[in-house]
Amino acid sequence: MPRLRDILDRFRPAGAPGAAGAAGVPADRVAESTAELAPLFTALAATETECAAIRDAGRADAAKIRQTYADRADATVAAARTRTAAERATALTEITRRSDTEAADARARADREAADLRAAMAVRLPGFVDHAVALVRGFAGDADTGGSP
């Protein structure tokens, strides 16, 4: 521990400009500071080493945690891709089933409409045939008579 006089000597001017004063040697402040702080730095060396070890351990833990969560994220992405493919297949199956059902319904409606048209045609066709035959006979009768009434 420095003595009080040594501390006060730091503030004594040495070699200041002006009138001649007592001869003195300028104080070596760097050497004095180094000598004064050396025991403190020596005492803090162990703490500094401990802090470095704690920082290194923290970095290692952080790297492990990062890797763990990166692996989890990769697994989640892989599972999502697998589920996506399965969901797409399920959706495709459902869409195909609906489309087949709609096509079958449309075919059944078309078959019913065709049957209705056939039934209507079966009812109307004999009348149309009779009418057409009458028209043709009427034209043929006009041809026989030479077109005069």
VENLINJO-V165942 format. One record per pair of residues at least 24 apart in sequence whose C-alpha atoms are under 8 Angstrom apart, sorted by the first residue. I is the first residue (numbers start at 1). J is the second residue. Records with the same first field share a line. If there is no record, write none. Layout:
# VENLINJO-V165942
I: J  J
This chain:
# VENLINJO-V165942
1: 36
2: 36
